[in-house]
Every structure is written in structure tokens, then in C-alpha cells.
Amino acid sequence: MDVDFSFGSYHSKTEASGNALRYTRSVEIKELSVPVSKMEELKRFYRMIASDERNTAVLRPAGAGSREARGNLSGPKGRFSNVRWHPQF
């Protein structure tokens, strides 16, 4: 997901590498003060981030010959669309 507004941007991506599922994200705050006229945009920005963070991944044991065992994991919304992220700051 890539979101860019004048006051901030958010980027996230999910990748599979071998037996690892990696979720990376970045948030950039460009303006510390946002005018009231941009309040709806600011709400939309934070709602998009919250929605992205609520996604989940379902990982299941796979047989030796299955696609999942070979690293081709996918969720109901498409490849890695359901990633559950618990940020620790």
C-alpha cells in the first residue's frame, strides 16, 4: 500500500522469502500542524493506515508437494493480503 498526502505518507509491503513472511511499513509525518480544511483528508489517511494494519495472514501446515510448502502462499484476497501486524514501538 502506498498513500501520499501533503501532510504525511504511509508505505507497506508484504513479502515471502523461504520460510519467512516479512511485513515492512513506514510512516512519514511531513507537517506537524494540519489545517482544519484538511481534516477529512487526515481522517482518511489514518483510516487507511488502520485498515492496512488490521489485515491478517493465515498460515497453515502444508504437505511436502503443495504450493504452500514451496513458498507460494496466498490468502482469500490475493497473495499475502491477510497479514496480521502487532506493532511494538
C-alpha positions in Angstrom: 0.0 0.0 0.0 1.3 3.5 -0.9 -0.5 6.5 0.5 0.8 10.1 0.0 -0.8 13.3 1.2 0.8 16.7 1.7 1.0 16.2 5.5 2.2 12.6 5.5 2.8 9.3 3.7 2.5 5.7 4.5 4.0 2.7 2.7 3.7 -1.0 3.5 4.5 -4.3 1.7 4.5 -8.0 2.5 7.0 -10.5 1.0 7.7 -14.2 1.3 11.3 -15.4 1.4 11.8 -19.0 2.0 10.1 -19.8 5.3 9.7 -16.2 6.3 6.9 -13.8 5.8 8.1 -10.2 6.1 5.9 -7.1 6.6 7.5 -3.7 6.4 6.0 -0.3 6.7 7.0 3.3 7.0 5.1 6.4 8.1 6.4 9.9 7.4 4.9 12.9 9.0 5.5 15.9 6.7 3.5 18.6 8.6 3.2 18.7 12.4 0.2 21.0 12.1 -2.7 20.3 9.7 -5.3 23.0 8.9 -8.9 22.3 9.7 -9.6 22.4 6.0 -7.6 19.2 5.6 -9.3 17.4 8.5 -11.2 14.9 6.3 -8.1 14.1 4.4 -6.2 13.5 7.7 -9.0 11.2 8.9 -8.9 9.3 5.6 -5.1 8.9 6.0 -5.3 7.4 9.4 -8.2 5.2 8.5 -6.2 3.8 5.6 -3.3 3.0 7.9 -5.6 1.4 10.5 -7.3 -0.7 7.8 -3.9 -1.9 6.4 -2.8 -2.8 9.9 -5.9 -4.9 10.6 -5.2 -7.3 7.7 -4.3 -10.8 8.8 -2.4 -13.8 7.4 -3.5 -17.4 7.9 -0.5 -19.8 7.8 -1.3 -23.5 7.6 0.9 -26.5 7.7 1.3 -27.8 4.2 2.2 -31.2 2.7 5.6 -31.6 1.0 4.2 -31.3 -2.5 1.7 -28.5 -2.0 2.1 -25.0 -3.4 2.3 -23.6 0.2 5.2 -25.8 1.1 7.1 -24.4 -1.9 6.6 -20.8 -0.7 3.6 -19.8 -2.8 1.3 -18.6 0.0 -1.9 -16.7 -0.8 -4.9 -15.6 1.1 -8.6 -15.1 0.2 -8.0 -11.6 -1.1 -4.9 -12.5 -3.1 -1.3 -13.0 -2.4 -0.4 -12.1 1.2 -3.5 -9.8 1.5 -4.2 -11.0 5.1 -1.3 -10.0 7.2 -1.8 -9.5 11.0 0.6 -7.0 12.4 1.2 -6.2 16.0 3.5 -3.1 16.1 5.9 -2.9 19.0 7.4 0.6 19.4 
